[in-house]
Amino acid sequence: MAQNAVPLNDLSFFDNPSSNWKVAANAQADITQDEVLTTKDGNGILVNLPGKKGAKDLFTKAVYGDADLELDYMMAKGSNSGIYLQGRYEIQLLDSWGTLNPKSGDNGGIYERWDDSKPEGQQGYDGHAPRQNASRAPGLWQHMKISFQAPRFDANGQKISNAKVLYVWLNGVLIQDNVELAGPTRGAFDNKEAATGPLRLQGDHGPVAFRNIRITNYDKPHPTLSNLKYWVYKGGEIASDSYKKLKPESEGTSPVLSSNQSKLNNDFLIRYTGNIQIKEAGEYAFKLNVPGGKGIFRIDGSDAVALTENRGEGKIQLQPGDHPFELFYSKIVDWAKPALGLTVAGPGVREYLLSDANVSNNDPVDPILINATSNTILRSFSDLPGGIRVTHGVNVGSPELLHYTYDLDKGMIVEIWRGGFLDATPMWHDRGDGSSRPAGSVQYLGKPVPAIEKLSDANAAWALDTVGTGYRPKGYVLNADDVPAFKYNIYGTSVTDASSIMDKGQGIHREITLANAVDGLFYHLASGNIEALGNGLYAIDDKSYYIRVDDAAGAKAVVRDAGGKQELIIPIQKKLTYSIIF
């Protein structure tokens, strides 16, 4: 689906904006001072600076029914805001950094409804807390995706189904899933539900910034199927058209696409023909599910989904009107259960199921989740973006719900995440592949490189591996609380690499100690887009996380260009302490 980007060159997309709203080129929050958000003149970012009085909420001129919303937002420290779907149903935005047990009023929660007639302390009800706290630190960009289904009404205006929040994803984690909303939440601009309403951003509470706002409006009728006919064959190949030489086991008409037309469990082919009615011109995306076999979906003789095994997808341009289609499902794997699924999405059309509900034979795999109720260590492979597999990874979990993976091959932390500890399903289910994955909101720390390098000067290239460095991992030792300190040798010195969780799980405090000083050693703190914020604080990768140099024995960090990106490095003698904050 094409999304409609909200233009932020000015405020013309919004209805009568008040003076607390402006567009800017940059925004920056202070992680130590409440409700401080500074801006740089320009455009591309929507900023709310409420001040002391007169601040108002911001409404779009357009109204929406079923819609998806995707955006980035930045909270000031201690700030409070919200996104009101249709102006009535609030997804809370709050500085919930470090909150271990989030409630409905925390970041990503669906706010409570309210009834003043109830006894004191009971007025709030029907709120929905996020599944876990995936919030980032003040001043960091957070990414949210919301899918909303508007309430439904009959011809007389009576509500026949409630609104739903189909999902909310926060920083890569599903925090709300298929939540039914019996009515408007507290603070709704009116309590009369309707099929449409404006998007509303709360502006009278605290400073907040938004960017990359995209709205997908689903206001068009979905395609429909008609004149369905089917033929079921014993065996037969799709690609070779060998089924044409066979006599059908059964044939007839059907009200719906379904694998149930076949009385055979395996080695069969179903062929469907019919018409698909398109209401709006545009590109349509189809997904075909044919478990245990192969399938094709053709419209007007062209492949909408080309020959695929088990499942496939494709796109095709269609004009309004009736289009003949042909669908094949050849099932050849005996242990799979017969099923057939076809979905469509298109201009103004949310993904819609065109077949019956029997769409997958795959028995659901119960996830194998590992919780860190105490300090926990688990070795596994870890897969990073770019096809990188860490083969000697140590996953370190904490009851503060902040966890990390340490790469024993490089002596560095490669990923850090907040929320659940590990999903070990890919490692332990069936034969497994030895890998686990974070079960929370993960921040990757760049391509793994040796943490320590000997450089002739601050501009010399950083090696990608430890060849020639004398690097030798020495494992780790546990303290009384089962927190590991990693040890390795490099360039003739012994290194102790210890990390501890900061208060409220707000980050990781790192302490690197060398047994003896070696001239020319540098430590690699970060790579990517790097912005110096002052007082030893750096924002990394477009304000995705912070690096804070706490004590470097007087050494100064260097931001340098390296191979089309930036690197943050610092000389190291005997000891370096720094923090990864996110």
C-alpha positions in Angstrom: 0.0 0.0 0.0 1.2 3.5 -0.8 1.3 5.7 2.2 0.5 9.4 2.2 3.3 11.3 3.7 2.2 14.3 5.8 4.0 17.4 4.3 5.9 19.2 7.1 7.1 22.2 5.1 4.5 24.2 7.0 1.3 23.6 9.1 -1.1 23.7 6.2 -2.1 20.0 6.6 -3.6 20.9 10.0 -6.8 22.8 11.0 -6.2 26.2 12.6 -3.0 25.3 14.4 -2.2 27.2 17.6 1.1 29.0 18.4 2.5 26.1 20.4 3.0 24.1 17.1 5.8 24.8 14.6 7.9 23.1 12.0 11.7 22.8 12.5 14.8 21.2 10.9 16.0 19.5 14.1 15.0 18.8 17.6 17.0 17.9 20.7 15.9 17.1 24.3 18.0 17.3 27.5 18.2 13.9 29.2 18.7 15.6 32.6 16.2 18.5 32.6 12.4 18.1 32.5 10.4 19.3 29.5 13.4 20.8 27.6 13.2 20.5 23.9 15.3 22.8 21.6 14.9 23.2 17.9 16.7 24.4 14.8 14.9 26.6 12.3 13.8 24.9 9.1 11.2 22.3 8.2 10.6 18.5 8.2 9.9 18.1 11.9 6.6 19.0 13.7 7.3 20.3 17.2 5.0 21.1 20.1 6.3 23.6 22.6 3.4 24.2 24.9 4.9 26.8 27.2 2.8 27.9 30.2 -0.7 28.7 28.8 -2.8 28.8 25.7 -1.4 25.5 24.2 -3.9 23.5 22.2 -4.1 20.2 20.5 -3.5 19.8 16.7 -6.2 18.4 14.4 -5.8 17.3 10.8 -8.1 18.9 8.2 -8.9 15.5 6.8 -10.9 12.8 8.6 -10.2 9.1 8.6 -12.1 5.9 9.2 -10.0 2.7 8.9 -6.4 3.9 8.8 -2.8 3.0 9.5 -0.5 5.6 11.0 3.3 5.4 11.0 5.6 8.0 12.5 8.7 8.9 14.5 8.4 10.9 17.7 10.7 12.3 20.3 9.8 12.9 23.9 11.4 15.5 26.2 12.3 14.3 29.7 9.2 14.0 31.8 6.9 14.9 28.9 3.4 13.7 28.2 1.5 13.7 24.9 -0.8 11.4 22.9 -2.2 10.4 19.6 -6.0 10.5 19.4 -7.3 8.3 16.6 -10.4 9.9 15.1 -9.9 12.5 17.9 -11.4 10.0 20.3 -9.2 7.0 21.1 -5.8 7.9 22.7 -2.6 6.0 22.3 -0.5 7.5 25.1 2.9 9.1 24.5 4.9 9.5 27.7 8.5 9.6 28.8 8.3 6.1 30.3 12.1 5.5 30.1 13.1 3.0 32.7 9.6 2.0 33.8 9.6 -1.8 34.5 5.9 -2.4 34.8 4.1 -0.1 32.4 0.4 0.7 32.8 -2.2 2.0 30.4 -1.0 5.6 31.0 2.5 4.7 30.0 4.1 5.1 26.6 2.2 3.0 24.0 -0.7 2.3 26.3 -4.4 2.7 25.2 -5.6 5.3 27.7 -8.5 4.6 30.1 -12.1 5.5 29.6 -13.6 7.7 32.3 -16.8 8.0 34.3 -17.1 10.8 36.8 -20.2 9.2 38.4 -18.1 6.3 39.7 -16.6 6.4 43.2 -13.3 8.1 43.8 -10.4 6.0 42.4 -12.7 4.0 40.2 -13.5 6.5 37.5 -10.8 5.2 35.2 -11.5 1.9 33.5 -10.9 -0.2 30.4 -7.3 1.0 29.8 -4.8 -1.3 28.1 -1.2 -1.4 29.1 1.5 -2.1 26.5 2.7 -5.7 26.6 6.1 -4.6 27.5 8.0 -1.3 27.8 9.8 -0.7 24.6 10.4 3.0 25.3 13.6 4.9 24.5 15.4 7.7 26.3 14.3 11.3 26.0 15.7 12.9 23.0 15.9 9.7 20.9 13.6 9.1 18.0 11.0 6.4 18.6 9.1 4.6 15.8 5.4 3.7 16.1 3.1 1.9 13.8 -0.7 1.9 14.5 -3.4 0.1 12.7 -7.0 1.2 13.5 -10.4 -0.1 12.5 -13.2 2.4 12.9 -16.5 1.5 14.6 -19.3 0.2 12.3 -22.8 1.6 12.0 -26.0 0.3 10.4 -28.2 2.3 8.0 -30.0 3.8 11.0 -26.8 5.1 12.6 -26.7 2.5 15.3 -23.3 1.1 16.2 -23.0 -2.6 15.3 -19.3 -3.1 16.1 -16.8 -1.4 18.3 -13.6 0.3 17.1 -10.4 -1.7 17.3 -6.8 -1.1 17.6 -5.6 -3.9 15.4 -2.0 -3.4 16.5 0.6 -1.0 17.8 4.3 -1.6 17.2 6.7 0.5 19.2 10.4 0.4 18.3 10.0 -3.0 16.6 8.0 -4.6 19.3 4.3 -5.5 19.2 2.8 -3.9 22.3 -1.0 -3.9 21.4 -2.8 -6.6 19.5 -6.4 -6.6 18.4 -7.8 -4.5 21.2 -11.5 -3.7 21.1 -12.5 -0.2 22.2 -16.0 -0.1 23.7 -16.0 3.7 23.5 -13.9 6.9 23.5 -11.0 7.2 25.9 -10.7 10.0 28.5 -10.0 13.4 26.9 -11.9 12.6 23.6 -12.9 15.7 21.7 -16.4 14.3 21.8 -18.0 11.2 23.1 -20.2 10.5 20.1 -18.6 7.8 18.1 -18.7 8.1 14.3 -17.4 6.4 11.2 -14.7 9.0 10.7 -12.8 11.7 12.6 -9.6 13.7 12.4 -6.2 12.6 13.7 -5.4 14.7 16.8 -2.0 15.2 18.4 -2.1 16.3 22.1 -0.5 19.7 22.5 -1.4 21.0 26.0 0.7 18.7 28.2 4.4 18.5 27.3 7.0 19.1 24.5 7.2 16.5 21.8 8.4 16.3 18.2 7.2 14.2 15.2 8.6 13.4 11.8 8.0 11.0 8.9 4.3 11.0 9.5 2.5 8.7 7.1 -1.2 7.9 7.0 -2.8 5.1 4.9 -6.5 5.7 4.6 -8.7 2.6 3.9 -11.8 4.1 2.5 -12.5 2.1 -0.7 -14.6 -1.1 -1.1 -12.6 -4.3 -1.3 -12.6 -6.5 -4.4 -15.1 -9.3 -4.5 -15.2 -12.7 -6.3 -18.1 -14.1 -8.2 -19.1 -17.0 -10.6 -16.7 -19.4 -8.8 -16.3 -22.8 -10.5 -14.0 -25.5 -9.4 -12.5 -28.8 -10.6 -10.7 -31.3 -8.4 -8.2 -33.8 -10.0 -6.3 -36.7 -8.6 -2.7 -35.7 -9.2 -1.7 -33.5 -12.1 1.0 -30.9 -12.6 0.3 -27.1 -12.9 3.3 -26.2 -15.0 2.9 -28.9 -17.6 -0.9 -28.7 -17.8 -1.0 -32.5 -17.4 -4.2 -32.1 -15.4 -6.0 -31.4 -18.7 -5.6 -35.1 -19.6 -7.3 -36.2 -16.3 -11.0 -36.7 -15.5 -12.1 -34.5 -12.6 -12.8 -36.3 -9.4 -15.4 -33.6 -8.7 -16.5 -30.3 -10.1 -19.2 -27.6 -9.5 -19.8 -24.1 -8.2 -18.8 -22.7 -4.9 -19.7 -19.6 -2.8 -16.1 -19.2 -1.6 -12.5 -20.2 -2.4 -11.7 -23.1 -0.2 -9.6 -26.3 -0.1 -12.6 -28.1 1.3 -13.9 -28.8 -2.2 -11.3 -31.6 -2.3 -12.2 -34.8 -0.5 -8.6 -35.9 -1.0 -5.9 -35.0 1.6 -3.0 -35.3 -0.7 -1.9 -35.6 -4.3 -4.7 -33.5 -5.7 -5.1 -30.4 -7.8 -7.9 -27.8 -7.4 -8.5 -25.4 -10.3 -10.8 -22.4 -9.7 -12.1 -19.9 -12.2 -14.3 -16.9 -11.7 -14.4 -13.1 -11.8 -12.8 -10.5 -9.5 -14.5 -7.2 -9.4 -12.3 -4.2 -9.0 -13.8 -0.8 -7.9 -10.7 1.4 -8.0 -7.9 1.6 -10.5 -4.4 0.9 -9.2 -1.8 -1.6 -8.1 -3.2 -4.6 -6.2 -1.1 -6.9 -4.0 -2.1 -10.5 -3.7 -0.8 -13.2 -1.3 -1.4 -16.9 -2.1 -1.1 -19.6 0.6 -0.9 -23.1 -0.8 0.7 -25.2 2.1 2.2 -28.5 1.1 2.3 -27.8 -2.6 2.3 -25.2 -5.4 0.0 -22.6 -6.7 -0.6 -19.9 -9.3 -3.1 -17.0 -9.4 -3.8 -15.4 -12.8 -5.9 -12.4 -13.7 -6.8 -11.7 -17.3 -4.3 -14.4 -18.2 -1.3 -12.7 -16.4 0.3 -13.9 -13.3 -0.8 -11.9 -10.3 1.1 -14.5 -8.2 3.6 -16.6 -10.2 4.1 -20.3 -9.6 5.0 -20.6 -6.0 5.7 -23.2 -3.3 3.7 -23.0 -0.1 3.2 -19.3 -0.2 3.9 -16.4 -2.6 2.9 -12.9 -3.4 2.7 -10.6 -6.3 1.4 -7.2 -7.6 -0.6 -6.3 -10.7 -2.1 -3.2 -12.1 -5.9 -3.4 -12.6 -8.6 -1.2 -13.9 -12.2 -1.0 -12.6 -14.5 -3.7 -13.7 -14.8 -7.5 -13.7 -11.7 -9.5 -14.5 -11.6 -13.2 -15.2 -9.2 -15.1 -12.9 -7.8 -18.7 -12.7 -6.3 -20.2 -9.5 -4.5 -23.5 -9.0 -3.5 -25.4 -5.9 -1.6 -28.6 -6.3 -0.9 -30.4 -3.0 1.9 -33.0 -3.0 3.3 -33.1 0.6 1.4 -35.8 2.5 2.1 -34.5 6.1 0.7 -31.1 5.4 -2.9 -30.3 6.0 -4.9 -29.0 3.0 -5.6 -25.3 3.1 -6.0 -22.4 0.6 -5.7 -18.7 1.3 -5.8 -15.7 -0.9 -5.6 -12.0 0.3 -5.7 -8.7 -1.5 -4.7 -5.2 -0.7 -4.9 -2.2 -3.0 -5.7 1.6 -3.2 -7.7 2.4 -0.2 -8.1 -1.3 0.6 -6.7 -2.9 3.8 -5.5 -6.5 3.3 -8.6 -8.6 2.9 -9.2 -12.3 2.9 -10.8 -13.5 -0.3 -10.9 -17.1 0.6 -12.4 -19.0 3.6 -10.6 -18.9 6.9 -8.8 -22.2 6.4 -5.7 -20.5 5.2 -2.7 -22.4 6.8 -1.8 -25.9 7.6 1.3 -25.0 9.6 0.8 -26.1 13.2 1.7 -23.1 15.3 5.0 -23.4 17.0 4.9 -22.5 20.7 7.7 -20.0 21.1 10.5 -21.0 23.4 11.0 -17.8 25.5 13.7 -17.4 28.1 13.0 -14.8 30.8 15.8 -13.2 32.8 14.2 -13.1 36.3 17.8 -13.0 37.6 21.1 -12.3 35.9 21.2 -14.9 33.1 23.8 -16.0 30.5 23.1 -18.0 27.4 25.5 -18.8 24.5 24.2 -18.9 21.0 24.6 -17.6 17.4 23.2 -14.1 16.9 22.1 -12.7 13.6 22.6 -9.0 12.9 21.5 -6.9 9.9 23.4 -7.3 6.7 23.6 -11.1 6.9 26.1 -11.0 9.8 26.1 -14.0 12.1 27.9 -13.7 15.4 29.1 -17.3 16.1 30.6 -16.8 19.5 28.0 -14.6 21.1 27.2 -14.5 24.8 23.7 -13.2 25.7 23.5 -11.5 29.0 20.1 -10.9 30.6 19.0 -8.9 33.6 15.9 -8.6 35.8 16.0 -4.9 35.0 14.8 -5.9 31.5 17.9 -4.6 29.8 20.0 -7.2 27.9 22.9 -7.4 25.5 25.0 -9.7 23.3 28.7 -9.8 23.6 30.8 -10.9 20.7 33.8 -13.0 22.0 35.5 -12.8 18.6 35.7 -9.0 18.7 35.5 -8.1 22.4 32.5 -5.8 21.9 28.8 -5.5 22.5 26.9 -5.9 19.2 23.3 -5.4 20.3 21.4 -4.1 23.3 17.7 -4.5 23.9 14.9 -3.7 26.4 12.0 -5.9 27.3 11.9 -9.7 27.0 15.2 -11.6 27.1 15.5 -14.3 24.4 13.4 -16.1 21.9 15.3 -19.4 21.6 12.8 -21.0 19.2 15.1 -21.1 16.2 17.8 -22.7 18.4 15.8 -25.4 20.2 12.7 -26.1 18.0 13.0 -29.2 15.9 16.6 -29.5 14.7 17.4 -25.9 15.4 20.1 -23.7 13.9 21.9 -22.6 17.0 20.6 -19.1 17.0 18.5 -17.0 19.3 17.0 -13.6 18.9 16.1 -10.7 21.2 12.6 -10.8 22.6 12.4 -7.1 23.1 13.1 -3.7 21.4 16.6 -4.1 20.0 19.3 -1.6 19.1 22.1 -2.8 16.9 25.5 -1.2 17.5 27.0 -1.4 14.1 29.1 -4.0 12.2 31.3 -5.9 14.6 34.9 -4.8 14.7 37.7 -5.3 17.2 37.0 -3.1 20.2 40.7 -2.2 20.6 43.1 -1.3 17.9 46.6 0.1 17.7 46.8 3.1 15.4 49.7 5.2 14.3 47.4 8.3 14.6 43.7 9.1 15.0 43.1 8.9 11.3 44.6 5.5 10.6 42.2 2.8 9.3 40.4 0.5 11.9 41.0 -3.2 11.1 38.0 -5.4 10.5 39.4 -8.4 12.4 42.0 -9.2 15.0 44.6 -10.7 12.8 48.1 -9.6 14.0 46.8 -8.2 17.2 47.6 -11.2 19.5 43.9 -11.3 20.4 42.9 -14.2 22.5 39.6 -14.5 24.4 39.9 -15.7 28.0 36.2 -16.2 28.7 34.5 -14.4 31.5 34.3 -14.5 35.3 31.1 -13.9 37.4 30.8 -11.7 40.4 28.6 -12.5 43.4 25.5 -11.4 41.5 26.3 -13.6 38.4 27.2 -10.5 36.4 30.0 -11.4 33.9 33.3 -9.6 33.3 34.8 -10.6 30.0 38.6 -11.1 29.6 40.9 -11.1 26.6 44.5 -10.5 25.6 45.4 -8.0 22.8 48.6 -6.2 21.8 50.5 -7.6 24.8 48.0 -6.5 27.5 45.2 -8.2 29.4 41.8 -6.6 29.2 38.9 -6.8 31.6 35.6 -5.7 30.1 32.8 -5.3 32.6 29.3 -4.0 32.2 26.6 -3.2 34.7 23.0 -2.2 34.3 22.2 1.5 35.0 19.5 2.5 37.4 16.0 1.5 36.2 17.5 -0.2 33.2 18.2 3.0 31.4 21.4 1.8 29.8 24.6 -0.1 30.3 27.6 1.3 32.2 30.9 -0.1 30.7 34.3 -0.3 32.4 37.3 -1.3 30.3 40.5 -2.0 32.3 44.0 -2.8 30.9 46.6 -4.6 32.9 49.3 -2.4 31.5 49.3 0.6 29.2 50.4 0.2 25.5 51.2 3.2 23.3 48.8 3.9 20.5 45.8 2.0 21.7 42.3 3.3 20.8 38.9 2.1 21.8 36.0 1.9 19.3 32.9 3.5 20.9 30.5 3.6 17.9 30.1 3.9 14.2 27.3 5.5 12.1 25.9 9.1 12.0 27.4 10.8 15.1 26.3 14.1 16.7 28.3 15.6 19.6 25.9 17.0 22.2 28.4 18.3 24.7 29.6 17.1 28.1 30.9 13.8 26.7 27.4 12.9 25.3 27.0 11.7 21.7 23.9 10.8 19.7 24.4 7.9 17.4 22.7 6.9 14.2 20.3 9.8 13.8 19.5 9.9 17.5 18.9 6.1 17.9 21.0 5.8 21.1 23.5 7.7 23.1 27.2 7.1 24.0 28.4 9.0 27.1 32.1 9.1 27.9 32.2 9.1 31.7 35.9 8.8 32.6 38.7 8.5 30.0 41.6 9.7 32.2 41.7 13.0 30.3 41.6 11.5 26.8 39.3 13.1 24.3 37.0 11.2 22.0 37.5 11.7 18.2 34.7 11.8 15.6 36.2 10.8 12.3 35.1 9.9 8.8 35.8 6.3 7.8 34.6 4.6 4.6 31.6 6.8 4.1 30.5 6.7 7.7 31.6 8.2 11.0 33.4 6.5 13.8 33.7 7.6 17.5 37.0 6.4 18.9 39.0 7.4 22.0 42.6 6.8 23.2 42.8 4.2 26.0 45.7 3.8 28.5 44.7 1.9 31.7 41.0 2.5 32.1 37.9 3.8 30.3 34.4 4.0 31.5 31.5 5.0 29.3 27.7 4.3 29.0 25.4 3.1 26.3 22.1 4.9 26.9 18.9 4.2 25.0 
